[in-house]
Amino acid sequence: MPPRTPFTSGVDAVDAELDHDRLVSAAVRIARELPAARPVVGILCDWGRKDREQVQVLCQSLARHGIRGVELNPVPEAGEHHRVPPARRRPRIHFLVQVGGFQYAHALRAAALWNLPLLIARTAGENSSGLAGHDAQRLAVIGIHLIGNALDIAVQRATITCLQSHAGNASLLLDNEKISTPADRPLRIDLTAQGTLAVQGETFATRHVRRLRYERPWSACRLDIDGSPTRDVRAPLRLEPMPDRLHLFHP
């Protein structure tokens, strides 16, 4: 018998083994459709002991199918996938799997940043699309183009606020419309169900656009992504929807 993570009750053990078996089965099915001869799975997990044990068990199960599992944590910053430090070299990752308590939104952002498929549990009320013979779906995200050709990703929402008080106005190019807005007031950008950007400022009505350019000649801005402070940035910033960037599979 393959090793299993220890459990405290019979009901929990049965449910956990079923979840584990479904996850392994789905991962093997995806891996067999990849062109890679020896596929590698990046497993997103928290640092807790229980999650680490689940990762070990999952890696052992995948190994029996010729699939290597690699533990990944925390969520990468933009570009980290292409700048692996020599001291902690990672093999090339072919797709990602979320296990344990790793936050759902963080897992989605990691997959979108790295442009890798993600095998993840379904959220409550989420329906199947059944694409390509799998329980799968492709979703748009917000691509945030930073100075120096760096890319960041927001799954649903980004907010830009100038860090200096009384900073004057920021210049916005909304598709082809030019407007200004107080730079020290939050500018909120949401991804709509139609795949457009809903841009909301305090001094103008909400605009639905395909592209946004945020220009500010001086002073850093704070970029909040999906409700969490993420980084300080310098303008100009360019935001646009990235259709089908997020590729999800569900066990």
C-alpha positions as semicolon CSV with decimal commas, in nm:
position;residue;x (nm);y (nm);z (nm)
1;M;0,000;0,000;0,000
2;P;0,130;0,352;-0,075
3;P;0,197;0,568;0,230
4;R;-0,075;0,808;0,342
5;T;-0,080;1,117;0,556
6;P;-0,188;1,028;0,916
7;F;-0,547;1,115;1,009
8;T;-0,740;1,148;1,333
9;S;-1,081;1,011;1,236
10;G;-1,221;0,750;1,003
11;V;-1,445;0,998;0,818
12;D;-1,158;1,242;0,767
13;A;-0,933;0,961;0,644
14;V;-1,184;0,844;0,382
15;D;-1,251;1,199;0,256
16;A;-0,882;1,287;0,245
17;E;-0,788;0,968;0,059
18;L;-1,063;1,032;-0,197
19;D;-0,939;1,390;-0,245
20;H;-0,582;1,266;-0,275
21;D;-0,674;0,999;-0,531
22;R;-0,875;1,247;-0,739
23;L;-0,588;1,496;-0,734
24;V;-0,331;1,234;-0,839
25;S;-0,559;1,099;-1,111
26;A;-0,618;1,446;-1,254
27;A;-0,246;1,533;-1,239
28;V;-0,152;1,212;-1,421
29;R;-0,417;1,274;-1,687
30;I;-0,285;1,626;-1,750
31;A;0,079;1,514;-1,750
32;R;0,012;1,247;-2,013
33;E;-0,115;1,513;-2,253
34;L;0,199;1,725;-2,218
35;P;0,479;1,696;-2,476
36;A;0,740;1,665;-2,196
37;A;0,898;1,318;-2,158
38;R;0,945;1,369;-1,782
39;P;0,687;1,623;-1,665
40;V;0,751;1,823;-1,346
41;V;0,468;1,947;-1,123
42;G;0,511;2,256;-0,904
43;I;0,311;2,201;-0,584
44;L;0,191;2,524;-0,417
45;C;0,157;2,487;-0,040
46;D;0,195;2,671;0,289
47;W;0,475;2,609;0,537
48;G;0,251;2,430;0,790
49;R;0,343;2,075;0,891
50;K;0,016;1,926;0,768
51;D;0,054;2,084;0,423
52;R;0,416;1,971;0,398
53;E;0,311;1,613;0,480
54;Q;0,046;1,630;0,208
55;V;0,309;1,747;-0,040
56;Q;0,539;1,457;0,048
57;V;0,260;1,204;0,002
58;L;0,155;1,366;-0,326
59;C;0,514;1,362;-0,456
60;Q;0,545;0,992;-0,374
61;S;0,219;0,912;-0,553
62;L;0,318;1,115;-0,861
63;A;0,663;0,956;-0,870
64;R;0,506;0,614;-0,917
65;H;0,366;0,751;-1,244
66;G;0,699;0,896;-1,356
67;I;0,606;1,253;-1,259
68;R;0,833;1,463;-1,042
69;G;0,679;1,696;-0,782
70;V;0,857;2,010;-0,659
71;E;0,737;2,210;-0,358
72;L;0,691;2,582;-0,427
73;N;0,634;2,856;-0,169
74;P;0,581;3,148;-0,136
75;V;0,398;3,303;-0,432
76;P;0,661;3,426;-0,679
77;E;0,720;3,788;-0,756
78;A;0,686;3,892;-1,118
79;G;0,967;3,741;-1,325
80;E;1,093;3,505;-1,053
81;H;1,024;3,206;-1,277
82;H;1,295;3,334;-1,512
83;R;1,546;3,438;-1,245
84;V;1,609;3,126;-1,036
85;P;1,907;3,187;-0,802
86;P;2,194;2,939;-0,861
87;A;2,181;2,828;-0,495
88;R;1,826;2,701;-0,529
89;R;1,790;2,589;-0,888
90;R;1,448;2,464;-0,984
91;P;1,371;2,230;-1,270
92;R;1,143;2,354;-1,541
93;I;0,783;2,338;-1,418
94;H;0,518;2,213;-1,660
95;F;0,207;2,278;-1,449
96;L;0,105;2,369;-1,094
97;V;-0,103;2,199;-0,827
98;Q;-0,252;2,362;-0,517
99;V;-0,275;2,159;-0,197
100;G;-0,373;2,220;0,164
101;G;-0,437;2,567;0,295
102;F;-0,253;2,759;0,024
103;Q;-0,475;3,057;-0,051
104;Y;-0,692;3,024;-0,360
105;A;-0,628;3,379;-0,488
106;H;-0,250;3,343;-0,442
107;A;-0,249;3,018;-0,636
108;L;-0,437;3,180;-0,925
109;R;-0,194;3,472;-0,935
110;A;0,108;3,241;-0,930
111;A;-0,031;3,042;-1,223
112;A;-0,109;3,357;-1,420
113;L;0,232;3,511;-1,348
114;W;0,414;3,201;-1,470
115;N;0,162;3,135;-1,747
116;L;0,128;2,774;-1,633
117;P;-0,183;2,553;-1,604
118;L;-0,308;2,509;-1,248
119;L;-0,482;2,206;-1,099
120;I;-0,691;2,344;-0,814
121;A;-1,003;2,257;-0,615
122;R;-1,323;2,420;-0,730
123;T;-1,469;2,706;-0,527
124;A;-1,825;2,683;-0,394
125;G;-2,079;2,743;-0,669
126;E;-1,827;2,718;-0,953
127;N;-1,957;2,524;-1,252
128;S;-1,779;2,290;-1,487
129;S;-1,706;2,391;-1,846
130;G;-1,568;2,055;-1,957
131;L;-1,321;2,198;-2,206
132;A;-1,099;1,966;-2,408
133;G;-1,221;1,654;-2,229
134;H;-1,120;1,794;-1,891
135;D;-1,299;1,976;-1,616
136;A;-1,121;2,295;-1,716
137;Q;-1,162;2,662;-1,791
138;R;-0,963;2,955;-1,925
139;L;-1,002;3,299;-1,770
140;A;-0,878;3,649;-1,837
141;V;-0,664;3,845;-1,591
142;I;-0,534;4,202;-1,573
143;G;-0,184;4,241;-1,712
144;I;0,011;4,526;-1,549
145;H;0,309;4,639;-1,755
146;L;0,573;4,811;-1,543
147;I;0,885;5,012;-1,626
148;G;1,162;4,793;-1,767
149;N;0,927;4,548;-1,943
150;A;0,836;4,380;-1,611
151;L;0,492;4,221;-1,589
152;D;0,265;4,183;-1,289
153;I;-0,077;4,019;-1,274
154;A;-0,404;4,095;-1,098
155;V;-0,664;3,821;-1,107
156;Q;-0,959;4,054;-1,051
157;R;-0,856;4,401;-0,929
158;A;-0,572;4,651;-0,914
159;T;-0,559;4,982;-0,728
160;I;-0,305;5,262;-0,789
161;T;-0,245;5,541;-0,535
162;C;0,031;5,804;-0,537
163;L;0,231;5,785;-0,212
164;Q;0,286;6,161;-0,184
165;S;-0,001;6,366;-0,045
166;H;-0,119;6,665;-0,248
167;A;0,059;6,520;-0,551
168;G;-0,154;6,696;-0,808
169;N;-0,315;6,507;-1,093
170;A;-0,226;6,185;-1,268
171;S;-0,286;6,162;-1,643
172;L;-0,493;5,871;-1,773
173;L;-0,529;5,745;-2,127
174;L;-0,845;5,532;-2,135
175;D;-0,836;5,371;-2,478
176;N;-0,819;5,700;-2,672
177;E;-0,972;5,930;-2,408
178;K;-0,742;6,151;-2,202
179;I;-0,853;6,259;-1,855
180;S;-0,688;6,352;-1,524
181;T;-0,758;6,244;-1,167
182;P;-0,613;6,335;-0,825
183;A;-0,299;6,122;-0,793
184;D;-0,332;6,075;-0,417
185;R;-0,681;5,926;-0,449
186;P;-0,718;5,554;-0,525
187;L;-0,773;5,460;-0,888
188;R;-0,946;5,120;-0,897
189;I;-0,934;4,890;-1,198
190;D;-1,161;4,583;-1,201
191;L;-1,182;4,303;-1,455
192;T;-1,539;4,264;-1,578
193;A;-1,715;3,944;-1,682
194;Q;-1,699;4,073;-2,042
195;G;-1,318;4,088;-2,025
196;T;-1,288;4,468;-2,013
197;L;-1,143;4,698;-1,748
198;A;-1,382;4,897;-1,528
199;V;-1,184;5,207;-1,424
200;Q;-1,320;5,393;-1,121
201;G;-1,189;5,727;-0,993
202;E;-1,338;5,978;-0,752
203;T;-1,376;6,257;-1,007
204;F;-1,522;6,080;-1,312
205;A;-1,784;5,821;-1,396
206;T;-1,674;5,459;-1,432
207;R;-1,524;5,386;-1,772
208;H;-1,515;5,046;-1,943
209;V;-1,202;5,022;-2,157
210;R;-0,960;4,779;-2,319
211;R;-0,643;4,968;-2,227
212;L;-0,536;5,205;-1,953
213;R;-0,217;5,407;-1,938
214;Y;-0,139;5,576;-1,604
215;E;0,118;5,855;-1,627
216;R;0,278;6,047;-1,342
217;P;0,608;6,230;-1,404
218;W;0,732;6,203;-1,042
219;S;0,664;6,035;-0,706
220;A;0,622;5,662;-0,650
221;C;0,281;5,496;-0,643
222;R;0,149;5,205;-0,442
223;L;0,011;4,917;-0,643
224;D;-0,244;4,700;-0,460
225;I;-0,333;4,372;-0,627
226;D;-0,653;4,181;-0,550
227;G;-0,697;4,373;-0,227
228;S;-0,342;4,329;-0,093
229;P;-0,059;4,588;-0,095
230;T;0,200;4,447;-0,334
231;R;0,473;4,692;-0,437
232;D;0,576;5,051;-0,492
233;V;0,602;5,137;-0,861
234;R;0,694;5,426;-1,085
235;A;0,476;5,552;-1,368
236;P;0,404;5,510;-1,648
237;L;0,196;5,197;-1,601
238;R;-0,004;5,020;-1,869
239;L;-0,291;4,786;-1,784
240;E;-0,489;4,564;-2,018
241;P;-0,693;4,241;-2,008
242;M;-0,502;3,925;-2,094
243;P;-0,761;3,678;-2,231
244;D;-0,716;3,305;-2,151
245;R;-0,401;3,373;-1,945
246;L;-0,534;3,172;-1,649
247;H;-0,575;2,804;-1,738
248;L;-0,744;2,603;-1,462
249;F;-0,809;2,232;-1,418
250;H;-1,029;2,090;-1,144
251;P;-0,998;1,736;-1,003
